[in-house]
Structure formats: structure tokens, C-alpha cells
């Protein structure tokens, strides 16, 4: 089950981007900065919010807002869609509950096999090198 973020929870700010595009770059605001307030989002559960804020890393502000900058494309629409897709990927990753590992102990037989292998390896290595002459 994927959680879909409603568009009314997202805030978009458009600005002029650098890079390729010729004179168009100086005229048109195609780059997008998308803001999503994770802490106050009603569409996410608390465990998903916690995992999403951890997953966001440096994109998360002190106020609990995720900032995503999209400047990959030359049109505003494609950059906006790119930012939304990247947020959706993060939400999908945060929606997956981590599997808890049950710690196990090694068996007696596996300990014995390990020690036997260490002993045999030690015997092989001690047979190497020059023979010592005790005079």
C-alpha cells in the first residue's frame, strides 16, 4: 500500500535555474523548490513520519519541512513532476517497516568447526619459512 501525498500539502517555489538552455535560462523560472511539512502532515502515520524524517537527512529543516530542489529539466512542469516523484519515492521507502533481526547464538558444533579450522590453518602456516638451526 502506497501513501499518496495530496498536492495541497505541498508548496512550490519557482526560480531561474542555471545550466543549459541558452537565453531562455535568463527569462524563465523553470527550477522548482518543493516544500513538504512532514511534522504537520495529516496523511502520514507517526512511524512513517519518523522514518521519513530520518531518511530525508540534510533535506530536512529544523521545523520538520523537507525541501526538494528539481532543476534537471528545462520545463517547469517536468521539474515539478520530478520533485513530486522524488518525494513519493522517499515516502514509499519510509512506508516499509524494517524487519527486526532476531539475534542467535552459534551452536556448539559450529564453534568446534571454527576452532578446528583455525588449528589446521595454524599448522599449515607454521610449516612455512626456513627451518631453524639450534646450535
BAFI-3210 file (N, C-alpha, C; in Angstrom, 3 decimals, decimal comma, padded with zeros to 6 digits):
// residues 135
n [1|2|3|4|5|6|7|8|9|10|11|12|13|14|15|16|17|18|19|20|21|22|23|24|25|26|27|28|29|30|31|32|33|34|35|36|37|38|39|40|41|42|43|44|45|46|47|48|49|50|51|52|53|54|55|56|57|58|59|60|61|62|63|64|65|66|67|68|69|70|71|72|73|74|75|76|77|78|79|80|81|82|83|84|85|86|87|88|89|90|91|92|93|94|95|96|97|98|99|100|101|102|103|104|105|106|107|108|109|110|111|112|113|114|115|116|117|118|119|120|121|122|123|124|125|126|127|128|129|130|131|132|133|134|135]
n.u [000,839|000,691|001,314|-000,209|000,633|-001,330|-001,719|-002,284|-000,824|001,683|004,110|005,130|007,897|009,102|012,027|014,741|016,918|020,333|022,686|022,314|020,402|020,404|019,430|016,972|017,204|017,744|015,337|013,094|011,497|012,256|013,246|012,444|011,532|010,392|008,345|007,576|005,730|006,461|006,068|003,536|001,784|-001,269|-001,734|000,092|001,212|002,452|004,782|005,695|006,214|008,367|010,325|010,544|011,538|014,016|015,088|015,182|017,366|019,794|018,020|015,980|014,553|014,990|012,428|011,010|010,423|010,588|012,780|012,929|014,817|014,438|015,998|016,567|015,307|014,207|011,757|009,127|006,980|007,921|010,026|008,569|007,024|009,113|010,148|007,937|007,807|010,216|009,789|007,679|008,984|010,629|008,683|007,493|009,659|009,936|007,575|007,844|008,072|010,812|012,516|012,929|015,850|016,384|018,499|020,856|022,631|025,847|026,091|027,253|028,599|029,290|031,106|033,141|033,907|034,934|037,140|038,641|039,269|040,828|043,013|044,050|044,761|046,680|048,640|049,413|050,507|052,603|054,373|055,655|058,355|061,885|063,767|064,694|067,890|069,161|071,954]
n.v [-001,179|002,083|005,328|008,234|011,547|014,374|017,128|019,592|019,692|020,295|022,772|024,962|026,628|028,627|029,273|030,899|028,832|027,758|026,561|024,565|025,923|028,274|031,603|031,385|030,530|032,803|034,101|032,551|031,034|028,041|026,168|024,262|024,489|022,421|022,186|020,257|019,742|017,640|017,049|018,164|016,851|015,443|013,134|011,119|008,432|008,278|006,519|006,364|009,048|009,480|007,711|008,822|011,391|010,723|009,514|011,633|013,222|015,636|017,194|017,904|020,437|022,381|022,833|020,652|020,373|019,134|019,861|019,864|020,246|020,702|020,709|019,468|019,336|021,273|022,452|023,852|022,253|019,593|019,595|020,040|017,714|015,908|016,564|015,894|013,148|012,292|012,861|011,098|008,640|008,694|008,649|006,186|004,499|005,029|004,013|001,316|-001,072|-001,749|-004,901|-006,723|-008,075|-011,196|-011,967|-014,615|-017,397|-018,919|-022,418|-025,273|-027,123|-025,561|-023,791|-025,590|-026,503|-024,114|-023,643|-025,936|-025,501|-023,220|-024,277|-026,137|-024,422|-022,897|-024,854|-025,310|-022,825|-022,631|-024,465|-023,234|-021,207|-020,822|-023,555|-023,735|-023,632|-024,874|-024,329]
n.w [000,000|-000,981|000,190|-000,755|-001,216|-000,819|-003,097|-001,955|000,355|-000,392|-001,150|-003,669|-005,123|-007,636|-009,515|-011,333|-013,108|-013,460|-015,936|-018,999|-021,743|-022,999|-023,908|-022,798|-020,174|-018,695|-018,682|-017,937|-015,167|-014,340|-012,544|-009,605|-006,219|-003,847|-001,003|001,837|004,632|006,991|009,736|010,363|008,705|007,842|006,428|006,866|008,952|012,363|012,741|010,074|009,531|011,278|010,218|007,662|008,185|009,166|006,929|005,141|005,795|005,124|003,731|005,352|007,331|010,384|011,289|010,494|007,806|004,550|001,947|-001,503|-004,325|-007,756|-010,739|-013,035|-015,535|-018,453|-018,406|-016,442|-015,679|-015,940|-014,085|-011,769|-011,655|-011,391|-008,842|-007,250|-007,766|-006,659|-003,950|-003,516|-003,842|-001,579|000,445|-000,068|000,506|003,216|004,151|004,357|006,773|008,881|009,045|011,929|013,273|014,705|017,204|017,207|018,690|018,165|017,427|019,354|017,794|015,550|016,694|017,390|014,829|013,762|015,481|014,922|012,239|012,513|013,920|012,080|010,008|011,276|011,651|009,007|008,345|010,195|009,210|007,171|005,824|006,692|007,960|011,417|012,928|015,718|017,412]
ca.u [000,000|001,487|000,673|-000,140|000,601|-002,172|-000,986|-002,490|000,178|002,961|004,263|006,104|008,508|009,817|013,104|015,548|017,993|021,493|022,894|021,994|019,096|020,581|018,841|015,756|017,543|017,705|013,996|012,013|011,736|011,921|013,656|011,395|011,831|009,152|008,381|006,567|005,776|006,267|005,552|002,115|001,053|-002,310|-001,850|001,098|001,168|003,618|006,002|006,153|006,797|009,682|011,260|010,733|012,420|015,360|015,501|015,381|018,736|020,083|016,905|015,014|014,873|014,745|010,981|010,402|009,976|011,505|012,995|013,432|015,086|014,428|016,493|017,064|014,680|014,137|010,406|008,619|006,088|008,706|010,734|007,567|006,714|010,310|010,204|006,875|008,177|011,282|009,160|006,894|009,943|011,040|007,543|007,356|010,745|009,665|006,379|008,210|008,501|012,044|012,434|013,807|016,686|016,386|019,876|021,026|023,956|026,418|025,936|028,488|029,274|029,899|032,288|034,186|034,397|035,756|038,405|039,393|039,783|041,918|044,162|044,660|045,370|047,881|049,644|049,896|051,357|053,824|055,271|056,307|059,540|063,142|063,936|065,599|069,007|069,547|073,317]
ca.v [000,000|003,303|006,530|009,326|012,863|015,315|018,304|020,773|019,670|020,658|024,179|025,069|027,933|028,520|030,251|030,712|027,853|027,890|025,402|024,700|026,465|029,496|032,824|031,007|030,378|034,104|034,666|031,696|030,372|026,633|025,341|024,134|024,081|021,926|022,075|019,360|019,780|016,265|017,011|018,532|016,193|014,538|011,940|010,122|007,945|008,688|005,764|006,734|010,386|009,338|007,108|009,769|012,474|010,142|009,237|012,900|013,662|017,068|017,900|018,241|021,643|022,305|022,882|019,409|020,547|018,565|020,701|019,138|021,123|019,985|021,569|018,536|019,522|022,651|022,993|023,930|021,117|018,371|019,724|019,879|016,276|015,242|016,793|015,102|011,734|012,041|012,810|009,860|007,554|008,754|008,226|004,738|003,845|005,185|003,244|-000,082|-001,303|-002,536|-006,240|-006,817|-009,269|-011,916|-012,413|-016,032|-017,741|-020,025|-023,731|-025,854|-027,754|-024,538|-023,308|-026,613|-026,467|-022,919|-023,856|-026,966|-024,851|-022,333|-025,112|-026,695|-023,316|-022,558|-025,882|-025,059|-021,632|-022,851|-025,283|-022,398|-020,491|-021,583|-024,340|-023,120|-024,481|-024,546|-024,812]
ca.w [000,000|-001,055|000,700|-001,722|-000,576|-001,567|-003,586|-001,120|001,423|-000,996|-001,534|-004,753|-005,384|-008,913|-009,665|-012,541|-012,921|-014,336|-016,797|-020,412|-022,069|-023,792|-023,366|-022,086|-018,765|-018,057|-018,734|-017,444|-013,881|-014,547|-011,416|-008,611|-004,853|-003,261|000,463|002,387|006,096|007,443|011,114|010,433|007,624|008,335|005,586|007,237|010,327|013,142|012,419|008,724|009,660|011,922|009,258|006,551|008,631|009,255|005,551|004,429|006,056|005,043|003,085|006,391|008,083|011,830|011,515|010,028|006,418|003,558|000,762|-002,665|-005,469|-009,034|-011,815|-014,042|-016,848|-018,932|-018,269|-015,077|-015,432|-015,746|-012,812|-010,714|-011,609|-010,887|-007,397|-006,644|-007,870|-005,688|-002,634|-003,443|-003,621|-000,179|001,264|-000,260|001,242|004,639|004,487|004,579|008,152|008,878|009,611|013,086|013,286|015,966|017,397|017,520|019,188|017,407|018,059|019,865|016,656|014,687|017,408|017,261|013,443|013,620|016,185|014,184|011,034|012,940|014,279|010,864|009,279|012,035|011,364|007,642|008,348|010,971|008,399|006,159|006,247|006,789|009,189|012,373|013,371|017,078|017,625]
c.u [000,886|000,662|000,875|-000,287|-000,289|-001,392|-001,184|-001,541|001,554|002,966|005,381|006,588|009,343|010,855|013,903|016,710|019,145|021,585|022,464|020,590|019,192|019,974|017,592|015,992|017,407|016,291|012,959|012,406|011,304|012,299|012,580|011,999|010,497|009,348|007,237|006,750|005,428|005,590|004,056|001,272|000,002|-002,381|-000,831|000,915|002,456|004,870|006,576|006,794|008,208|010,708|011,554|011,678|013,853|015,937|015,832|016,785|018,888|018,974|015,863|015,467|014,602|013,242|010,275|009,828|011,029|011,559|013,559|013,582|015,153|014,836|016,944|016,541|014,552|012,739|009,954|007,775|006,875|009,503|009,780|007,209|007,891|010,403|009,145|007,203|009,263|010,740|008,384|007,796|010,385|009,922|007,354|008,423|010,497|008,455|006,688|008,744|009,764|011,839|013,428|014,540|016,623|017,801|019,921|022,438|024,509|026,274|027,296|029,296|029,948|031,132|033,448|034,770|035,313|037,116|039,271|040,020|040,943|043,178|044,855|045,352|046,679|049,002|050,240|050,871|052,655|054,823|056,006|057,592|060,763|063,177|064,946|066,682|069,378|070,919|073,727]
c.v [001,246|004,480|007,647|010,641|013,790|016,573|019,539|020,804|020,086|022,135|024,262|026,505|027,757|029,629|029,935|029,778|028,162|026,688|025,647|025,262|027,771|030,698|032,537|030,928|031,701|034,695|033,872|031,017|028,913|025,749|025,382|023,790|023,705|021,770|021,173|019,313|018,392|016,238|017,269|017,876|015,239|013,216|010,849|009,696|008,338|007,866|006,117|008,112|010,300|008,778|008,062|010,896|011,969|009,942|010,527|013,449|015,169|017,859|018,367|019,479|021,413|022,238|021,611|019,510|019,957|019,503|019,841|020,130|020,276|020,959|020,733|018,838|021,003|023,241|022,919|022,704|019,842|018,423|019,533|018,400|015,486|015,381|015,952|013,613|011,387|011,992|011,505|008,650|007,513|008,263|006,718|003,974|003,917|004,371|001,784|-000,226|-002,162|-003,880|-006,316|-008,144|-009,895|-012,439|-013,887|-016,267|-018,877|-021,337|-024,246|-026,460|-026,718|-023,930|-024,285|-026,633|-025,269|-023,105|-024,891|-026,360|-023,921|-023,132|-025,649|-025,603|-022,896|-023,561|-025,682|-023,890|-021,846|-023,715|-024,488|-021,799|-021,390|-022,407|-023,663|-024,121|-024,012|-025,156|-024,644]
c.w [000,000|-000,558|-000,312|-000,967|-001,407|-001,946|-002,726|000,084|000,910|-001,356|-002,570|-004,880|-006,652|-009,011|-010,920|-012,232|-013,857|-015,254|-018,222|-020,633|-022,832|-023,103|-022,546|-020,580|-018,028|-017,969|-017,952|-016,129|-013,995|-013,366|-010,326|-007,257|-004,221|-001,759|000,910|003,904|006,634|008,812|011,185|009,347|008,195|007,565|005,924|008,687|011,041|012,837|011,041|008,760|010,236|010,946|008,110|006,957|008,768|007,850|004,790|004,631|005,987|004,342|004,100|007,152|009,569|012,148|011,069|008,627|005,488|002,366|-000,356|-003,804|-006,731|-010,135|-013,017|-015,450|-017,202|-018,863|-016,818|-014,735|-015,146|-014,446|-011,625|-010,550|-011,043|-009,369|-006,685|-006,674|-006,860|-004,265|-002,467|-003,211|-002,163|000,740|001,152|000,515|002,743|005,084|004,788|005,999|008,138|009,565|010,768|013,070|014,668|016,178|017,803|018,005|018,340|018,173|018,521|018,714|015,765|015,355|017,252|015,852|013,213|014,282|015,478|012,929|011,388|013,268|013,047|010,049|009,955|011,752|009,975|007,646|009,120|010,215|007,340|006,708|006,308|008,068|010,105|012,771|014,765|017,356|019,050]
res [x|x|x|x|x|x|x|x|x|x|x|x|x|x|x|x|x|x|x|x|x|x|x|x|x|x|x|x|x|x|x|x|x|x|x|x|x|x|x|x|x|x|x|x|x|x|x|x|x|x|x|x|x|x|x|x|x|x|x|x|x|x|x|x|x|x|x|x|x|x|x|x|x|x|x|x|x|x|x|x|x|x|x|x|x|x|x|x|x|x|x|x|x|x|x|x|x|x|x|x|x|x|x|x|x|x|x|x|x|x|x|x|x|x|x|x|x|x|x|x|x|x|x|x|x|x|x|x|x|x|x|x|x|x|x]
***
